[in-house]
Amino acid sequence: MKRYCLALDLKHDPELIAEYEEYHKAIWPEIRESIITAGITNMEIYRYGNRLTMIMEVTDDFSFDAKGAADAANAKVQEWETLMWKYQQALPGAPDGAKWMLMDKIFQL
C-alpha cells in the first residue's frame, strides 16, 4: 500500500470555508464511489487556516493518470470539482489550472 500527501488552499473567507467543510461532512455518493473505484482505500483532509492537507492511502495499482482520466469522463465528478473550485485556490507557485499538489516526503520516523 502506498500513501500520498497533497496540499491545496481555500479562499480566505470564513463563510466559504464553513460551506466547504459542510460539503465534506457528507460527500456525494458518486464522489465516494469514484474515490473507492480508483483504488483509494483511505482519504483524510486536514485544515489549518485556509491550507488543506490530504492524505491518501492507495492500492499498489493506483494511478493518478487513471484517476484523472476517469474523473474527466465522469460528469458528476466534474460537477463536484467545479463546485469545489468556488472554495479553493491554487497554491502559490502551482502550475496554471493545478489544484491539489503532491507534497514531497522529507522525513519518516
ZAMARLO-673421 format. One record per residue: residue number from 1; residue in one letter; chain; x, y, z of N, C-alpha, C in turn. Coordinates in steps of 0.001 Angstrom, whole numbers, plus 500000, padded with zeros to 6 digits. Atoms other than C-alpha are relative to their C-alpha. Example, Ala and Ser with C-alpha at 12.3 -4.5 7.8 and 13.67 -1.06 7.14 Angstrom:
<zalos>
@resi = 1 resn = A chain = A nc1 = 500890 nc2 = 498810 nc3 = 500000 cac1 = 512300 cac2 = 495500 cac3 = 507800 cc1 = 500900 cc2 = 501200 cc3 = 500000
@resi = 2 resn = S chain = A nc1 = 499180 nc2 = 498810 nc3 = 499940 cac1 = 513670 cac2 = 498940 cac3 = 507140 cc1 = 499230 cc2 = 501090 cc3 = 500730
</zalos>
This chain:
<zalos>
@resi = 1 resn = M chain = A nc1 = 500837 nc2 = 498822 nc3 = 500000 cac1 = 500000 cac2 = 500000 cac3 = 500000 cc1 = 500883 cc2 = 501243 cc3 = 500000
@resi = 2 resn = K chain = A nc1 = 499266 nc2 = 498746 nc3 = 500084 cac1 = 501226 cac2 = 503482 cac3 = 499129 cc1 = 499199 cc2 = 501107 cc3 = 500668
@resi = 3 resn = R chain = A nc1 = 500647 nc2 = 498837 nc3 = 499385 cac1 = 500481 cac2 = 506808 cac3 = 500809 cc1 = 500522 cc2 = 501255 cc3 = 499317
@resi = 4 resn = Y chain = A nc1 = 499660 nc2 = 498720 nc3 = 500604 cac1 = 500426 cac2 = 510249 cac3 = 499233 cc1 = 499451 cc2 = 501122 cc3 = 500857
@resi = 5 resn = C chain = A nc1 = 500435 nc2 = 498809 nc3 = 499290 cac1 = 500139 cac2 = 513681 cac3 = 500761 cc1 = 499935 cc2 = 501139 cc3 = 498982
@resi = 6 resn = L chain = A nc1 = 500210 nc2 = 498914 nc3 = 500955 cac1 = 498739 cac2 = 516608 cac3 = 498779 cc1 = 499550 cc2 = 501256 cc3 = 500752
@resi = 7 resn = A chain = A nc1 = 500378 nc2 = 498733 nc3 = 499368 cac1 = 498116 cac2 = 520278 cac3 = 499553 cc1 = 499211 cc2 = 500866 cc3 = 499021
@resi = 8 resn = L chain = A nc1 = 500810 nc2 = 499048 nc3 = 500749 cac1 = 495673 cac2 = 522938 cac3 = 498393 cc1 = 499568 cc2 = 501091 cc3 = 500968
@resi = 9 resn = D chain = A nc1 = 500498 nc2 = 498911 nc3 = 499162 cac1 = 494481 cac2 = 526298 cac3 = 499695 cc1 = 498526 cc2 = 500253 cc3 = 499730
@resi = 10 resn = L chain = A nc1 = 501353 nc2 = 499479 nc3 = 500143 cac1 = 490977 cac2 = 527526 cac3 = 500322 cc1 = 500080 cc2 = 501514 cc3 = 499903
@resi = 11 resn = K chain = A nc1 = 500063 nc2 = 498544 nc3 = 500032 cac1 = 489960 cac2 = 531099 cac3 = 499695 cc1 = 499907 cc2 = 500521 cc3 = 501436
@resi = 12 resn = H chain = A nc1 = 499991 nc2 = 499396 nc3 = 498658 cac1 = 490446 cac2 = 533395 cac3 = 502705 cc1 = 498629 cc2 = 500604 cc3 = 500303
@resi = 13 resn = D chain = A nc1 = 501356 nc2 = 499538 nc3 = 499710 cac1 = 486749 cac2 = 533623 cac3 = 503564 cc1 = 499364 cc2 = 499004 cc3 = 500967
@resi = 14 resn = P chain = A nc1 = 500548 nc2 = 500929 nc3 = 499003 cac1 = 485355 cac2 = 532102 cac3 = 506788 cc1 = 498672 cc2 = 499364 cc3 = 499593
@resi = 15 resn = E chain = A nc1 = 501284 nc2 = 500565 nc3 = 500428 cac1 = 481874 cac2 = 531642 cac3 = 505269 cc1 = 500209 cc2 = 498921 cc3 = 498937
@resi = 16 resn = L chain = A nc1 = 499721 nc2 = 501003 nc3 = 501031 cac1 = 483241 cac2 = 529821 cac3 = 502220 cc1 = 500666 cc2 = 498771 cc3 = 500595
@resi = 17 resn = I chain = A nc1 = 499333 nc2 = 501134 nc3 = 499346 cac1 = 485477 cac2 = 527663 cac3 = 504412 cc1 = 498972 cc2 = 499142 cc3 = 500735
@resi = 18 resn = A chain = A nc1 = 501046 nc2 = 500744 nc3 = 499285 cac1 = 482464 cac2 = 526698 cac3 = 506548 cc1 = 499131 cc2 = 499211 cc3 = 499018
@resi = 19 resn = E chain = A nc1 = 500784 nc2 = 500712 nc3 = 501019 cac1 = 480461 cac2 = 525795 cac3 = 503415 cc1 = 500775 cc2 = 498802 cc3 = 499463
@resi = 20 resn = Y chain = A nc1 = 499155 nc2 = 501069 nc3 = 500518 cac1 = 483368 cac2 = 523721 cac3 = 502104 cc1 = 500010 cc2 = 498824 cc3 = 500973
@resi = 21 resn = E chain = A nc1 = 499993 nc2 = 501064 nc3 = 498996 cac1 = 483533 cac2 = 521781 cac3 = 505354 cc1 = 498651 cc2 = 499285 cc3 = 500071
@resi = 22 resn = E chain = A nc1 = 501328 nc2 = 500627 nc3 = 499992 cac1 = 479760 cac2 = 521179 cac3 = 505276 cc1 = 499875 cc2 = 499001 cc3 = 498851
@resi = 23 resn = Y chain = A nc1 = 500057 nc2 = 500936 nc3 = 501123 cac1 = 480030 cac2 = 519614 cac3 = 501819 cc1 = 500781 cc2 = 498722 cc3 = 500309
@resi = 24 resn = H chain = A nc1 = 499159 nc2 = 501162 nc3 = 499729 cac1 = 482746 cac2 = 517299 cac3 = 503126 cc1 = 499518 cc2 = 499153 cc3 = 501180
@resi = 25 resn = K chain = A nc1 = 500605 nc2 = 500836 nc3 = 498952 cac1 = 480658 cac2 = 516082 cac3 = 506058 cc1 = 499178 cc2 = 498881 cc3 = 499387
@resi = 26 resn = A chain = A nc1 = 500789 nc2 = 501017 nc3 = 500703 cac1 = 478567 cac2 = 514169 cac3 = 503532 cc1 = 500217 cc2 = 500191 cc3 = 498500
@resi = 27 resn = I chain = A nc1 = 499724 nc2 = 499847 nc3 = 501433 cac1 = 480193 cac2 = 513991 cac3 = 500102 cc1 = 498956 cc2 = 499238 cc3 = 499200
@resi = 28 resn = W chain = A nc1 = 500972 nc2 = 500657 nc3 = 500862 cac1 = 478003 cac2 = 512981 cac3 = 497200 cc1 = 500386 cc2 = 498533 cc3 = 499810
@resi = 29 resn = P chain = A nc1 = 499703 nc2 = 501430 nc3 = 500165 cac1 = 477701 cac2 = 509196 cac3 = 496770 cc1 = 500853 cc2 = 499703 cc3 = 498761
@resi = 30 resn = E chain = A nc1 = 499232 nc2 = 500215 nc3 = 501230 cac1 = 479113 cac2 = 509419 cac3 = 493226 cc1 = 501475 cc2 = 500355 cc3 = 500197
@resi = 31 resn = I chain = A nc1 = 498619 nc2 = 499604 nc3 = 499717 cac1 = 482223 cac2 = 511136 cac3 = 494571 cc1 = 500679 cc2 = 498914 cc3 = 500825
@resi = 32 resn = R chain = A nc1 = 499473 nc2 = 501106 nc3 = 499182 cac1 = 482725 cac2 = 508467 cac3 = 497235 cc1 = 500317 cc2 = 498799 cc3 = 499117
@resi = 33 resn = E chain = A nc1 = 499802 nc2 = 501147 nc3 = 500884 cac1 = 482327 cac2 = 505781 cac3 = 494555 cc1 = 501210 cc2 = 500203 cc3 = 499091
@resi = 34 resn = S chain = A nc1 = 498861 nc2 = 499744 nc3 = 500883 cac1 = 484854 cac2 = 507452 cac3 = 492234 cc1 = 501322 cc2 = 499879 cc3 = 500746
@resi = 35 resn = I chain = A nc1 = 498795 nc2 = 500113 nc3 = 499172 cac1 = 487382 cac2 = 507595 cac3 = 495065 cc1 = 500347 cc2 = 498527 cc3 = 500230
@resi = 36 resn = I chain = A nc1 = 499783 nc2 = 501421 nc3 = 499694 cac1 = 486955 cac2 = 503941 cac3 = 496007 cc1 = 500378 cc2 = 499224 cc3 = 498739
@resi = 37 resn = T chain = A nc1 = 499743 nc2 = 500705 nc3 = 501258 cac1 = 486885 cac2 = 502716 cac3 = 492391 cc1 = 501413 cc2 = 500240 cc3 = 499495
@resi = 38 resn = A chain = A nc1 = 498646 nc2 = 499660 nc3 = 500462 cac1 = 490198 cac2 = 504469 cac3 = 491715 cc1 = 501087 cc2 = 499245 cc3 = 500760
@resi = 39 resn = G chain = A nc1 = 499002 nc2 = 500714 nc3 = 499205 cac1 = 491921 cac2 = 502359 cac3 = 494379 cc1 = 500465 cc2 = 500773 cc3 = 501213
@resi = 40 resn = I chain = A nc1 = 499686 nc2 = 499250 nc3 = 498776 cac1 = 491963 cac2 = 504898 cac3 = 497198 cc1 = 499280 cc2 = 499301 cc3 = 501147
@resi = 41 resn = T chain = A nc1 = 500577 nc2 = 500771 nc3 = 498907 cac1 = 491435 cac2 = 502919 cac3 = 500383 cc1 = 499734 cc2 = 500841 cc3 = 501242
@resi = 42 resn = N chain = A nc1 = 500244 nc2 = 499073 nc3 = 498894 cac1 = 491599 cac2 = 505801 cac3 = 502842 cc1 = 500383 cc2 = 501396 cc3 = 499535
@resi = 43 resn = M chain = A nc1 = 499716 nc2 = 498612 nc3 = 500340 cac1 = 491455 cac2 = 509561 cac3 = 502430 cc1 = 499609 cc2 = 500860 cc3 = 501191
@resi = 44 resn = E chain = A nc1 = 500262 nc2 = 499058 nc3 = 498925 cac1 = 491727 cac2 = 512229 cac3 = 505098 cc1 = 500414 cc2 = 501386 cc3 = 499517
@resi = 45 resn = I chain = A nc1 = 499644 nc2 = 498621 nc3 = 500312 cac1 = 491715 cac2 = 516015 cac3 = 504682 cc1 = 500052 cc2 = 500765 cc3 = 501309
@resi = 46 resn = Y chain = A nc1 = 499802 nc2 = 499171 nc3 = 498812 cac1 = 493053 cac2 = 518329 cac3 = 507380 cc1 = 500090 cc2 = 501458 cc3 = 499565
@resi = 47 resn = R chain = A nc1 = 499958 nc2 = 498579 nc3 = 500312 cac1 = 492774 cac2 = 522110 cac3 = 507532 cc1 = 500675 cc2 = 500765 cc3 = 501126
@resi = 48 resn = Y chain = A nc1 = 499454 nc2 = 499003 nc3 = 499085 cac1 = 494845 cac2 = 524801 cac3 = 509201 cc1 = 499824 cc2 = 501345 cc3 = 499309
@resi = 49 resn = G chain = A nc1 = 500309 nc2 = 498746 nc3 = 500679 cac1 = 493541 cac2 = 528264 cac3 = 508408 cc1 = 499341 cc2 = 499692 cc3 = 498673
@resi = 50 resn = N chain = A nc1 = 500562 nc2 = 500312 nc3 = 501306 cac1 = 492935 cac2 = 528104 cac3 = 504694 cc1 = 500835 cc2 = 498944 cc3 = 499247
@resi = 51 resn = R chain = A nc1 = 499165 nc2 = 501028 nc3 = 500627 cac1 = 495598 cac2 = 525425 cac3 = 503982 cc1 = 499413 cc2 = 498621 cc3 = 500270
@resi = 52 resn = L chain = A nc1 = 500478 nc2 = 501374 nc3 = 499898 cac1 = 494380 cac2 = 521886 cac3 = 503291 cc1 = 501136 cc2 = 499032 cc3 = 499739
@resi = 53 resn = T chain = A nc1 = 499087 nc2 = 501108 nc3 = 500241 cac1 = 496411 cac2 = 518696 cac3 = 503507 cc1 = 499160 cc2 = 498740 cc3 = 499863
@resi = 54 resn = M chain = A nc1 = 500708 nc2 = 501254 nc3 = 500238 cac1 = 495055 cac2 = 515472 cac3 = 502037 cc1 = 500994 cc2 = 498852 cc3 = 500097
@resi = 55 resn = I chain = A nc1 = 499199 nc2 = 501219 nc3 = 499913 cac1 = 496478 cac2 = 512087 cac3 = 502969 cc1 = 499171 cc2 = 498882 cc3 = 499371
@resi = 56 resn = M chain = A nc1 = 500674 nc2 = 501084 nc3 = 500693 cac1 = 495581 cac2 = 509211 cac3 = 500661 cc1 = 500807 cc2 = 498720 cc3 = 500143
@resi = 57 resn = E chain = A nc1 = 499401 nc2 = 501330 nc3 = 500052 cac1 = 496310 cac2 = 505540 cac3 = 501116 cc1 = 499361 cc2 = 499292 cc3 = 498820
@resi = 58 resn = V chain = A nc1 = 500480 nc2 = 500548 nc3 = 501268 cac1 = 496017 cac2 = 503663 cac3 = 497841 cc1 = 500513 cc2 = 498580 cc3 = 499795
@resi = 59 resn = T chain = A nc1 = 499555 nc2 = 501335 nc3 = 500381 cac1 = 496300 cac2 = 500196 cac3 = 496385 cc1 = 501259 cc2 = 500105 cc3 = 499155
@resi = 60 resn = D chain = A nc1 = 498751 nc2 = 500013 nc3 = 500761 cac1 = 499506 cac2 = 499184 cac3 = 494635 cc1 = 499802 cc2 = 500354 cc3 = 498529
@resi = 61 resn = D chain = A nc1 = 500234 nc2 = 499703 nc3 = 501411 cac1 = 497867 cac2 = 499604 cac3 = 491228 cc1 = 499363 cc2 = 501382 cc3 = 499776
@resi = 62 resn = F chain = A nc1 = 500560 nc2 = 498649 nc3 = 500147 cac1 = 496565 cac2 = 503151 cac3 = 491895 cc1 = 500865 cc2 = 500827 cc3 = 499054
@resi = 63 resn = S chain = A nc1 = 499304 nc2 = 499123 nc3 = 500935 cac1 = 497461 cac2 = 505685 cac3 = 489202 cc1 = 499314 cc2 = 501366 cc3 = 499991
@resi = 64 resn = F chain = A nc1 = 500558 nc2 = 498653 nc3 = 500101 cac1 = 496998 cac2 = 509459 cac3 = 489288 cc1 = 499474 cc2 = 500254 cc3 = 498590
@resi = 65 resn = D chain = A nc1 = 500441 nc2 = 499812 nc3 = 501383 cac1 = 496729 cac2 = 509397 cac3 = 485482 cc1 = 498658 cc2 = 499313 cc3 = 499754
@resi = 66 resn = A chain = A nc1 = 501260 nc2 = 500723 nc3 = 500181 cac1 = 493981 cac2 = 506759 cac3 = 485538 cc1 = 498870 cc2 = 500682 cc3 = 500768
@resi = 67 resn = K chain = A nc1 = 501018 nc2 = 499281 nc3 = 499210 cac1 = 492122 cac2 = 508626 cac3 = 488296 cc1 = 499588 cc2 = 501272 cc3 = 499274
@resi = 68 resn = G chain = A nc1 = 500301 nc2 = 498781 nc3 = 500735 cac1 = 492375 cac2 = 511851 cac3 = 486294 cc1 = 499143 cc2 = 499745 cc3 = 498769
@resi = 69 resn = A chain = A nc1 = 500769 nc2 = 500339 nc3 = 501201 cac1 = 491073 cac2 = 510200 cac3 = 483134 cc1 = 498572 cc2 = 499585 cc3 = 500366
@resi = 70 resn = A chain = A nc1 = 501335 nc2 = 500418 nc3 = 499560 cac1 = 488175 cac2 = 508559 cac3 = 484985 cc1 = 499189 cc2 = 501203 cc3 = 500470
@resi = 71 resn = D chain = A nc1 = 500693 nc2 = 498796 nc3 = 499519 cac1 = 487303 cac2 = 511865 cac3 = 486672 cc1 = 499561 cc2 = 500881 cc3 = 498838
@resi = 72 resn = A chain = A nc1 = 500319 nc2 = 499167 nc3 = 501162 cac1 = 487401 cac2 = 513725 cac3 = 483353 cc1 = 498793 cc2 = 499453 cc3 = 499234
@resi = 73 resn = A chain = A nc1 = 501100 nc2 = 500640 nc3 = 500712 cac1 = 484901 cac2 = 511221 cac3 = 481916 cc1 = 498731 cc2 = 499882 cc3 = 500842
@resi = 74 resn = N chain = A nc1 = 501131 nc2 = 500150 nc3 = 499075 cac1 = 482554 cac2 = 511391 cac3 = 484929 cc1 = 499348 cc2 = 501364 cc3 = 500217
@resi = 75 resn = A chain = A nc1 = 500689 nc2 = 498702 nc3 = 499925 cac1 = 480012 cac2 = 514238 cac3 = 484689 cc1 = 499748 cc2 = 500431 cc3 = 501444
@resi = 76 resn = K chain = A nc1 = 500283 nc2 = 499636 nc3 = 498606 cac1 = 479160 cac2 = 514090 cac3 = 488399 cc1 = 501274 cc2 = 500452 cc3 = 500704
@resi = 77 resn = V chain = A nc1 = 498721 nc2 = 499566 nc3 = 499424 cac1 = 482828 cac2 = 514337 cac3 = 489410 cc1 = 500344 cc2 = 501395 cc3 = 499481
@resi = 78 resn = Q chain = A nc1 = 499723 nc2 = 498684 nc3 = 500550 cac1 = 483223 cac2 = 517296 cac3 = 487061 cc1 = 499109 cc2 = 501069 cc3 = 500632
@resi = 79 resn = E chain = A nc1 = 500915 nc2 = 499069 nc3 = 499304 cac1 = 480170 cac2 = 518942 cac3 = 488650 cc1 = 500533 cc2 = 500316 cc3 = 501397
@resi = 80 resn = W chain = A nc1 = 499441 nc2 = 499828 nc3 = 498653 cac1 = 481705 cac2 = 518395 cac3 = 492112 cc1 = 501249 cc2 = 500876 cc3 = 499955
@resi = 81 resn = E chain = A nc1 = 498750 nc2 = 499244 nc3 = 500104 cac1 = 485102 cac2 = 519738 cac3 = 491028 cc1 = 499736 cc2 = 501470 cc3 = 499678
@resi = 82 resn = T chain = A nc1 = 500357 nc2 = 498614 nc3 = 500322 cac1 = 483519 cac2 = 522845 cac3 = 489516 cc1 = 499440 cc2 = 500702 cc3 = 501236
@resi = 83 resn = L chain = A nc1 = 500556 nc2 = 499433 nc3 = 498770 cac1 = 481543 cac2 = 523437 cac3 = 492712 cc1 = 501100 cc2 = 500256 cc3 = 501027
@resi = 84 resn = M chain = A nc1 = 498949 nc2 = 499847 nc3 = 498990 cac1 = 484610 cac2 = 522895 cac3 = 494935 cc1 = 500953 cc2 = 501143 cc3 = 499652
@resi = 85 resn = W chain = A nc1 = 499090 nc2 = 498922 nc3 = 500392 cac1 = 486654 cac2 = 525395 cac3 = 492901 cc1 = 499491 cc2 = 501356 cc3 = 500472
@resi = 86 resn = K chain = A nc1 = 500559 nc2 = 498775 nc3 = 499411 cac1 = 484297 cac2 = 528070 cac3 = 494276 cc1 = 500697 cc2 = 500319 cc3 = 501320
@resi = 87 resn = Y chain = A nc1 = 499413 nc2 = 499865 nc3 = 498671 cac1 = 486037 cac2 = 527496 cac3 = 497616 cc1 = 501525 cc2 = 499927 cc3 = 499983
@resi = 88 resn = Q chain = A nc1 = 498574 nc2 = 500300 nc3 = 500053 cac1 = 489543 cac2 = 526544 cac3 = 496511 cc1 = 500771 cc2 = 501047 cc3 = 499210
@resi = 89 resn = Q chain = A nc1 = 499096 nc2 = 499197 nc3 = 500819 cac1 = 492522 cac2 = 528439 cac3 = 495166 cc1 = 501318 cc2 = 499255 cc3 = 499899
@resi = 90 resn = A chain = A nc1 = 498736 nc2 = 500701 nc3 = 500232 cac1 = 495799 cac2 = 527221 cac3 = 493741 cc1 = 501049 cc2 = 500429 cc3 = 501015
@resi = 91 resn = L chain = A nc1 = 498866 nc2 = 499671 nc3 = 499141 cac1 = 498864 cac2 = 527072 cac3 = 495926 cc1 = 500915 cc2 = 500987 cc3 = 499282
@resi = 92 resn = P chain = A nc1 = 499016 nc2 = 499119 nc3 = 500634 cac1 = 501434 cac2 = 529805 cac3 = 495332 cc1 = 501035 cc2 = 499168 cc3 = 499238
@resi = 93 resn = G chain = A nc1 = 499013 nc2 = 500704 nc3 = 500810 cac1 = 503726 cac2 = 528649 cac3 = 492529 cc1 = 499478 cc2 = 498777 cc3 = 499276
@resi = 94 resn = A chain = A nc1 = 500564 nc2 = 501167 nc3 = 500690 cac1 = 501374 cac2 = 525899 cac3 = 491324 cc1 = 499799 cc2 = 500329 cc3 = 498518
@resi = 95 resn = P chain = A nc1 = 500248 nc2 = 499765 nc3 = 501432 cac1 = 501071 cac2 = 525468 cac3 = 487547 cc1 = 498553 cc2 = 500447 cc3 = 499764
@resi = 96 resn = D chain = A nc1 = 501349 nc2 = 499550 nc3 = 500348 cac1 = 498048 cac2 = 527110 cac3 = 485904 cc1 = 499049 cc2 = 498812 cc3 = 499916
@resi = 97 resn = G chain = A nc1 = 501024 nc2 = 501038 nc3 = 500041 cac1 = 494916 cac2 = 525026 cac3 = 486405 cc1 = 500199 cc2 = 498875 cc3 = 500983
@resi = 98 resn = A chain = A nc1 = 499726 nc2 = 501076 nc3 = 499049 cac1 = 496504 cac2 = 522809 cac3 = 489064 cc1 = 499239 cc2 = 500232 cc3 = 501298
@resi = 99 resn = K chain = A nc1 = 500696 nc2 = 499912 nc3 = 498718 cac1 = 494562 cac2 = 522059 cac3 = 492208 cc1 = 500879 cc2 = 499347 cc3 = 501068
@resi = 100 resn = W chain = A nc1 = 499239 nc2 = 500705 nc3 = 498971 cac1 = 495840 cac2 = 519500 cac3 = 494692 cc1 = 501410 cc2 = 499728 cc3 = 499497
@resi = 101 resn = M chain = A nc1 = 498596 nc2 = 500186 nc3 = 500378 cac1 = 499645 cac2 = 519451 cac3 = 494592 cc1 = 500627 cc2 = 498923 cc3 = 500880
@resi = 102 resn = L chain = A nc1 = 499327 nc2 = 501084 nc3 = 499301 cac1 = 501622 cac2 = 516354 cac3 = 495535 cc1 = 501157 cc2 = 500567 cc3 = 500817
@resi = 103 resn = M chain = A nc1 = 498936 nc2 = 499522 nc3 = 499113 cac1 = 503911 cac2 = 517023 cac3 = 498504 cc1 = 501131 cc2 = 498977 cc3 = 500034
@resi = 104 resn = D chain = A nc1 = 498840 nc2 = 500877 nc3 = 499867 cac1 = 507416 cac2 = 515598 cac3 = 498897 cc1 = 500157 cc2 = 499584 cc3 = 501457
@resi = 105 resn = K chain = A nc1 = 499727 nc2 = 500479 nc3 = 498652 cac1 = 508025 cac2 = 513406 cac3 = 501927 cc1 = 501453 cc2 = 500299 cc3 = 500312
@resi = 106 resn = I chain = A nc1 = 498630 nc2 = 499639 nc3 = 499645 cac1 = 511090 cac2 = 514743 cac3 = 503706 cc1 = 500463 cc2 = 499341 cc3 = 501302
@resi = 107 resn = F chain = A nc1 = 499614 nc2 = 500633 nc3 = 498757 cac1 = 511024 cac2 = 512750 cac3 = 506961 cc1 = 499016 cc2 = 498888 cc3 = 500319
@resi = 108 resn = Q chain = A nc1 = 500841 nc2 = 501072 nc3 = 499471 cac1 = 509716 cac2 = 509489 cac3 = 508413 cc1 = 500711 cc2 = 499422 cc3 = 501207
@resi = 109 resn = L chain = A nc1 = 499456 nc2 = 500589 nc3 = 498773 cac1 = 510251 cac2 = 508169 cac3 = 511928 cc1 = 499895 cc2 = 498498 cc3 = 499921
</zalos>
